[in-house]
Amino acid sequence: MSTQPSKDLQTFPNPKQERNYEVQFETDEFTCLCPMTGQPDFANLSIRYLPDALCVELKSLKLFLWSFRDEGHFHEAVINEILDRLVLLLDPRAITVEGRFNIRGGIATTVVASHHKPGHIPVEASP
């Protein structure tokens, strides 16, 4: 597998598909560029999901998140893009992506986007 940024997410079969359980990923190293100024935006990113048939492979997720580093994105757009890609790939029972962006110009931004299948409880954002 590559060690370069990549949009190529990989999966593996859920080893306990009959059980509801939560997988949580956290990083304080997420970066993208401000589309207005080109300056870097830094965020703590949390992904929490209830797998169905598939789980996301961790190294491919790291490379996927790294791929945003040199791209310009509004905070709202990038969090929703990450959610959309993971929903399309995994079709999870429930998933929440939360980005807590560092203070810029005196304002901190938190964006939370969620998706869940009917009959499954949404995954709540971090407290």
WOUR-V861489 format. One record per helix or strand of 2 or more residues. SS is the DSSP state (h for helix, s for strand). FROM is the first residue (numbers start at 0). TO is the last residue. If there is no record, write none. Layout:
ss	from	to
SS	FROM	TO
SS	FROM	TO
//
This chain:
ss	from	to
s	10	12
s	21	32
s	39	49
s	53	55
h	57	65
h	74	89
s	93	103
s	106	115
//
